[in-house]
Amino acid sequence: MSGLRVVEVGHGYGAGAGRVEVLHDVSLAAAPGELVALAGPSGSGKSTLCHLAAGFERPDRGEVAVDGVPTAGVTDWAVVAVVPQQHGLLAGLSVEDNVCLPAYRAGVDPTAAFSALAEALDLDAFTRRGVRETSLGEQQRTAVARALVLSPRVAVLDEPTGHQDDDHVTQVVAVLAAAAHAGSAVLVATHDRRVWEVADRVVRLDEGHVVQGRHRA
Ligand SMILES: Nc1ncnc2c1ncn2[C@@H]1O[C@H](COP(=O)(O)OP(=O)(O)OP(=O)(O)O)[C@@H](O)[C@H]1O
């Protein structure tokens, strides 16, 4: 199956008595063109699942793959791109260079994608500024733009609206929906109902178990 596939994943941290089992037999999928929201209480395992989906870690058990290839071996942001909870921007670079970095690395001209994302995410007023001289919300939107600049096959976003006001939440949600509409498989870990409302599916985690899925009415 194409897109993101998580099959019977178990994952934890530490060893011996201090071992914490975080994910238990978790399966989910995001097909190309689908926006899947990952919901659940704090500590339920959303970020852990995002890390695995992004390929930052290899699952202890089960499989996490994009188009059949384990994400842990994928470094190409045209295949899997991510917005980590802490954004992961390069502090020494401008907003524009952060957004365009995946394109520079891939040898792709980012001009058209950058200007569309900068306008859609209200970055235009500070694109030449260093990211250190921008607000946390601006940094978060910069990280969203960076994840989408190559129109990745899979985009994984951890709480991408957490630092946004209402108007900017609307912009981020619209950009994520547009990315899915354009063919990306989009996985969004979020407490934000406004993301759940546009999602094709909401997968809920509780203590590392999938407890329900909801198809949009
Ligand atoms: N490196 C680690 N070592 C040990 N335990 C960890 C580690 N990372 C996460 N955990 C634990 O795993 C559990 C799940 O954490 P995770 O960050 O995935 O939850 P979350 O659902 O994203 O929470 P939040 O909504 O607060 O961001 C928590 O109990 C957390 O303390």
The ligand as a MOL file (V3000), in Angstrom:
LIG
                    3D

  0  0  0     0  0            999 V3000
M  V30 BEGIN CTAB
M  V30 COUNTS 31 33 0 0 0
M  V30 BEGIN ATOM
M  V30 1 N 12.9160 9.3370 25.7330 0
M  V30 2 C 11.9890 8.9020 26.5930 0
M  V30 3 N 12.3250 8.1380 27.6440 0
M  V30 4 C 11.4010 7.6610 28.5180 0
M  V30 5 N 10.0810 7.9060 28.3990 0
M  V30 6 C 9.6840 8.6690 27.3790 0
M  V30 7 C 10.6040 9.2100 26.4310 0
M  V30 8 N 9.8950 9.9400 25.5160 0
M  V30 9 C 8.5940 9.8500 25.9080 0
M  V30 10 N 8.4890 9.0950 27.0300 0
M  V30 11 C 7.2310 8.7560 27.7120 0
M  V30 12 O 6.3780 8.1630 26.7580 0
M  V30 13 C 5.0300 8.5260 27.0030 0
M  V30 14 C 4.4300 9.0880 25.7350 0
M  V30 15 O 5.0750 10.3310 25.4200 0
M  V30 16 P 4.7040 11.1570 24.1240 0
M  V30 17 O 5.5910 12.3500 24.0950 0
M  V30 18 O 4.7370 10.2490 22.9520 0
M  V30 19 O 3.1950 11.5690 24.4450 0
M  V30 20 P 2.2270 12.6040 23.7280 0
M  V30 21 O 0.9290 11.9200 23.5420 0
M  V30 22 O 2.8880 13.1680 22.5180 0
M  V30 23 O 2.0800 13.7380 24.8350 0
M  V30 24 P 1.8390 15.3410 24.6840 0
M  V30 25 O 0.4190 15.5120 24.1890 0
M  V30 26 O 2.0210 15.8190 26.1130 0
M  V30 27 O 2.8840 15.8870 23.7630 0
M  V30 28 C 5.0550 9.5080 28.1680 0
M  V30 29 O 4.7060 8.8000 29.3380 0
M  V30 30 C 6.4820 9.9720 28.2120 0
M  V30 31 O 6.8560 10.3340 29.5230 0
M  V30 END ATOM
M  V30 BEGIN BOND
M  V30 1 1 1 2
M  V30 2 1 2 3
M  V30 3 2 2 7
M  V30 4 2 3 4
M  V30 5 1 4 5
M  V30 6 2 5 6
M  V30 7 1 6 7
M  V30 8 1 6 10
M  V30 9 1 7 8
M  V30 10 2 8 9
M  V30 11 1 9 10
M  V30 12 1 10 11
M  V30 13 1 11 12
M  V30 14 1 11 30
M  V30 15 1 12 13
M  V30 16 1 13 14
M  V30 17 1 13 28
M  V30 18 1 14 15
M  V30 19 1 15 16
M  V30 20 2 16 17
M  V30 21 1 16 18
M  V30 22 1 16 19
M  V30 23 1 19 20
M  V30 24 2 20 21
M  V30 25 1 20 22
M  V30 26 1 20 23
M  V30 27 1 23 24
M  V30 28 2 24 25
M  V30 29 1 24 26
M  V30 30 1 24 27
M  V30 31 1 28 29
M  V30 32 1 28 30
M  V30 33 1 30 31
M  V30 END BOND
M  V30 END CTAB
M  END
